[in-house]
Amino acid sequence: MTYTPVEIRHVKPRRGLFGYNRAPVDRLLEEIAESPDPDAMTDAKINEYREKFAHPYVAAGRGYIDDIIDPRDTRSRLIEALDTLRTKRDRNPPKKHGNIPL
C-alpha cells in the first residue's frame, strides 16, 4: 500500500534516464548535445522520465503495490485492518503425528 503523491523509483531519475544500456544512452546524449540548451533539455528529459515511470500507478500496474490510498484515508484503512485481525482465528488442523527423533 502506498500514498498517492509519492514518487516510487529504484534509482535516481538521472541514473534511470541515462540507464544501463549504452545504445539508447548514446542517442540521448547526442540529442542533448545537439540541443541549443543542454541543461534545459536534460531537465526536460528527467521530468519526462519521472512522469512516465516514477509514480505509484506504474508500480501498482506491475503488481509491486497492492493499493494506492489518499493520506486522509489512512486512519479508516488502518482501523479496518485491525478490526479484521482482531477476530481472526488460527484454523490449522491439529497435529496428528509428531516428528520422531533421528
C-alpha positions in Angstrom: 0.0 0.0 0.0 1.3 3.5 -0.8 0.1 7.1 -0.8 -1.0 9.0 -3.9 1.6 11.8 -4.1 4.6 9.5 -3.6 7.4 9.1 -6.1 8.5 5.4 -6.5 11.8 4.6 -8.0 14.7 2.2 -7.7 17.3 4.7 -8.9 17.6 8.4 -9.1 15.9 9.8 -12.2 19.2 10.9 -13.8 20.6 7.4 -13.4 17.3 5.9 -14.7 17.3 8.2 -17.6 20.9 7.5 -18.7 20.3 3.9 -17.9 22.4 0.8 -18.0 22.3 0.1 -21.8 24.7 2.2 -23.8 22.9 2.3 -27.2 19.9 4.4 -26.0 22.1 6.5 -23.8 24.4 7.4 -26.7 21.3 8.5 -28.7 20.1 10.5 -25.8 23.4 12.2 -25.2 23.6 13.1 -28.9 20.1 14.6 -28.7 21.1 16.6 -25.6 24.4 17.8 -27.1 22.7 19.0 -30.3 20.1 21.0 -28.5 20.6 24.8 -28.1 20.3 24.5 -24.2 21.7 21.2 -23.0 20.8 21.8 -19.3 17.2 22.6 -20.1 17.0 19.5 -22.4 18.4 17.3 -19.6 15.9 18.7 -17.1 13.1 18.1 -19.6 14.1 14.5 -20.2 14.4 13.9 -16.4 10.9 15.3 -15.9 9.6 13.1 -18.8 11.2 10.1 -17.1 9.5 11.0 -13.8 6.1 11.4 -15.4 6.4 8.1 -17.2 7.9 5.8 -14.6 8.2 7.4 -11.1 4.6 7.4 -9.9 2.8 4.7 -7.9 0.4 3.7 -10.7 3.2 2.1 -12.8 4.3 0.0 -9.7 0.6 -0.9 -9.0 0.1 -2.0 -12.6 3.1 -4.3 -12.3 1.9 -5.8 -9.1 4.5 -4.3 -6.8 1.9 -2.4 -4.8 -1.5 -3.7 -3.7 -3.3 -0.5 -3.2 -2.9 3.3 -3.6 -4.7 5.4 -1.0 -5.1 9.1 -0.1 -3.3 10.1 3.0 -6.6 11.3 4.6 -7.9 7.7 4.3 -5.1 6.2 6.4 -6.9 6.1 9.7 -10.0 4.4 8.4 -8.0 1.8 6.4 -5.8 1.1 9.5 -8.9 0.7 11.8 -10.5 -1.6 9.2 -7.4 -3.8 9.0 -7.0 -4.0 12.8 -10.7 -5.0 13.2 -10.2 -7.8 10.7 -7.2 -9.0 12.6 -9.0 -8.9 16.0 -11.5 -11.5 15.0 -9.1 -13.7 13.0 -8.5 -17.2 14.5 -6.0 -19.8 13.5 -7.7 -22.6 11.6 -4.9 -25.1 11.1 -5.9 -28.7 11.8 -4.5 -30.2 15.0 -1.3 -32.2 14.6 -1.9 -35.9 14.3 1.7 -37.0 14.3 4.9 -35.5 15.6 8.4 -35.9 14.2 10.3 -38.9 15.5 13.8 -38.2 16.8 16.5 -39.0 14.3 
